[in-house]
Amino acid sequence: MAKKIEELEQEIARLEQENERLDIENVRLLARNLQMSEQLNSWYELRQRVNWLKEEIERGHRLSLQADMVDDAELLAMLEVRLEQEPKLVTPEFGTKELAELLAVSQARLMRLFRNSTIFKSPEEYLENFRLVRALQLLREHPQYGIAAVSVEAGYNSVRTLQRRMTDVLGMTPVEFRLLLEKKK
């Protein structure tokens, strides 16, 4: 009987070792499954992003084709309306690329528009004029605004840039312009 107990104890020890080995293997497989699951999630998210980008590219292409079919006068009218509705779009960083995106046209189409249909030689010149007109409007309509606030609202990156631009075009600084407006009242 003692021999039988000893054999059973050996069998129990062997089974416990086997159980421990299986537990370790189970943990390893769980870790591998988790890693594979994370990889699948990453691939799925990547696939979703790629599909979204494809859709955006296609949408942009369709808009570009549609906008390229719009005649110059209509495109300029669209531009004027959009910027009048949302003048805060014209930030210091707003340039030709952003203007083309706003109108949903290619940059080449935008350049042709300005070259052929406006008094401005380039979109940058147009935007600079828009900023200046906006600054003059703000100076006139909001005398409580400081020059720095007007500069920011009009889309200039500094007061000095606004001062330089007004001096070049009008021959006076923003402060001098305000004083002129006050004298006329």
C-alpha positions as CSV (number, residue, x, y, z in Angstrom):
1,M,0.0,0.0,0.0
2,A,2.9,2.3,0.8
3,K,4.2,1.7,-2.7
4,K,0.8,2.6,-4.2
5,I,0.7,5.8,-2.1
6,E,4.2,6.7,-3.2
7,E,3.3,6.1,-6.9
8,L,0.2,8.3,-6.5
9,E,2.2,11.0,-4.8
10,Q,4.7,10.9,-7.7
11,E,1.8,11.0,-10.2
12,I,0.3,14.0,-8.3
13,A,3.7,15.8,-8.4
14,R,4.0,15.0,-12.1
15,L,0.4,16.3,-12.7
16,E,1.1,19.4,-10.7
17,Q,4.2,20.1,-12.8
18,E,2.2,19.4,-15.9
19,N,-0.5,21.7,-14.7
20,E,2.1,24.5,-13.9
21,R,3.6,24.0,-17.4
22,L,0.1,24.3,-18.9
23,D,-0.6,27.4,-16.9
24,I,2.6,29.0,-18.2
25,E,1.7,28.0,-21.7
26,N,-1.8,29.3,-21.3
27,V,-0.4,32.7,-20.1
28,R,1.9,32.8,-23.1
29,L,-1.0,32.0,-25.5
30,L,-3.1,34.7,-23.8
31,A,-0.3,37.2,-24.2
32,R,0.1,36.3,-27.8
33,N,-3.7,36.5,-28.5
34,L,-3.7,39.9,-26.8
35,Q,-0.8,41.1,-29.0
36,M,-2.5,39.8,-32.1
37,S,-5.8,41.4,-31.1
38,E,-4.0,44.7,-30.6
39,Q,-2.4,44.3,-34.0
40,L,-5.7,43.5,-35.6
41,N,-7.2,46.6,-34.0
42,S,-4.3,48.7,-35.3
43,W,-4.7,47.3,-38.8
44,Y,-8.5,47.9,-38.7
45,E,-8.0,51.5,-37.6
46,L,-5.4,52.0,-40.3
47,R,-7.8,50.5,-42.9
48,Q,-10.5,52.9,-41.7
49,R,-8.1,55.9,-42.0
50,V,-7.0,54.8,-45.5
51,N,-10.7,54.4,-46.6
52,W,-11.5,57.9,-45.1
53,L,-8.5,59.4,-46.9
54,K,-9.6,57.8,-50.1
55,E,-13.1,59.2,-49.7
56,E,-11.6,62.7,-48.8
57,I,-9.4,62.6,-51.9
58,E,-12.3,61.6,-54.1
59,R,-14.5,64.3,-52.6
60,G,-11.8,66.9,-53.1
61,H,-11.3,65.7,-56.7
62,R,-15.1,66.0,-57.3
63,L,-15.2,69.5,-55.7
64,S,-12.2,70.5,-57.7
65,L,-13.8,69.4,-60.9
66,Q,-17.0,71.1,-60.1
67,A,-15.2,74.3,-59.0
68,D,-13.0,74.3,-62.1
69,M,-16.2,74.3,-64.2
70,V,-17.5,77.5,-62.4
71,D,-16.7,80.6,-64.4
72,D,-14.3,83.2,-63.0
73,A,-17.0,85.8,-62.1
74,E,-19.0,83.2,-60.2
75,L,-15.8,82.0,-58.4
76,L,-14.9,85.6,-57.4
77,A,-18.4,86.2,-56.1
78,M,-18.2,83.0,-54.1
79,L,-14.9,84.2,-52.7
80,E,-16.2,87.6,-51.7
81,V,-19.3,86.1,-50.0
82,R,-17.3,83.5,-48.1
83,L,-14.8,86.0,-46.8
84,E,-17.5,88.6,-45.9
85,Q,-19.4,85.9,-44.0
86,E,-16.2,84.6,-42.2
87,P,-13.6,87.4,-42.1
88,K,-11.9,85.7,-39.2
89,L,-10.8,82.9,-41.6
90,V,-8.1,85.3,-42.9
91,T,-5.4,84.7,-40.2
92,P,-1.7,85.5,-40.7
93,E,-1.2,81.9,-41.7
94,F,-4.1,82.0,-44.3
95,G,-2.5,81.9,-47.8
96,T,-3.0,80.6,-51.3
97,K,-3.4,77.0,-50.2
98,E,-6.1,77.8,-47.7
99,L,-7.8,80.1,-50.2
100,A,-7.9,77.3,-52.8
101,E,-9.3,74.9,-50.2
102,L,-11.9,77.4,-49.2
103,L,-13.1,77.7,-52.8
104,A,-12.5,74.0,-53.5
105,V,-10.3,74.6,-56.5
106,S,-6.8,73.7,-57.2
107,Q,-4.0,76.3,-56.5
108,A,-3.3,76.4,-60.3
109,R,-7.0,77.3,-60.9
110,L,-6.8,80.0,-58.2
111,M,-3.7,81.5,-59.7
112,R,-5.3,81.6,-63.2
113,L,-8.3,83.3,-61.7
114,F,-6.3,86.1,-60.2
115,R,-4.0,86.4,-63.3
116,N,-7.0,86.6,-65.7
117,S,-9.9,88.1,-63.8
118,T,-8.8,90.5,-61.1
119,I,-6.8,93.6,-60.6
120,F,-4.6,91.6,-58.2
121,K,-1.6,89.8,-59.5
122,S,-1.8,87.0,-57.0
123,P,-4.0,85.5,-54.2
124,E,-1.4,86.9,-51.7
125,E,-1.9,90.4,-53.0
126,Y,-5.7,89.9,-52.8
127,L,-5.4,88.7,-49.2
128,E,-3.2,91.5,-48.2
129,N,-5.8,94.0,-49.6
130,F,-8.5,92.1,-47.8
131,R,-6.6,92.4,-44.5
132,L,-6.0,96.2,-45.1
133,V,-9.7,96.9,-45.9
134,R,-10.8,94.8,-42.9
135,A,-8.4,96.8,-40.7
136,L,-9.7,100.1,-42.0
137,Q,-13.3,98.9,-41.4
138,L,-12.5,97.9,-37.8
139,L,-10.7,101.1,-37.1
140,R,-13.7,103.1,-38.3
141,E,-16.5,100.9,-36.8
142,H,-14.8,100.0,-33.5
143,P,-13.0,103.0,-32.0
144,Q,-12.9,101.2,-28.7
145,Y,-10.6,98.5,-30.1
146,G,-6.9,99.0,-29.6
147,I,-4.5,98.9,-32.6
148,A,-3.2,95.5,-31.5
149,A,-6.8,94.1,-31.4
150,V,-7.5,95.5,-34.9
151,S,-4.3,94.0,-36.1
152,V,-5.2,90.5,-34.9
153,E,-8.9,90.8,-36.1
154,A,-7.7,91.9,-39.5
155,G,-5.4,88.9,-39.9
156,Y,-2.0,90.6,-39.4
157,N,0.7,88.9,-37.4
158,S,1.8,92.1,-35.7
159,V,0.9,95.7,-35.2
160,R,4.1,96.7,-37.0
161,T,3.0,94.9,-40.1
162,L,-0.3,96.7,-40.1
163,Q,1.4,100.0,-39.5
164,R,3.9,99.4,-42.3
165,R,1.1,98.3,-44.7
166,M,-1.1,101.4,-43.9
167,T,1.9,103.7,-44.3
168,D,2.8,102.2,-47.6
169,V,-0.8,102.4,-49.0
170,L,-2.4,105.4,-47.3
171,G,0.6,107.3,-46.1
172,M,-0.6,107.2,-42.5
173,T,-0.5,104.9,-39.4
174,P,-3.6,103.4,-37.8
175,V,-3.4,106.0,-35.1
176,E,-3.3,108.8,-37.7
177,F,-6.2,107.3,-39.5
178,R,-8.3,107.2,-36.4
179,L,-7.4,110.8,-35.7
180,L,-8.5,111.7,-39.2
181,L,-11.8,109.9,-38.6
182,E,-12.4,111.8,-35.4
183,K,-11.7,115.2,-37.0
184,K,-14.4,114.4,-39.7
185,K,-17.0,113.8,-37.0
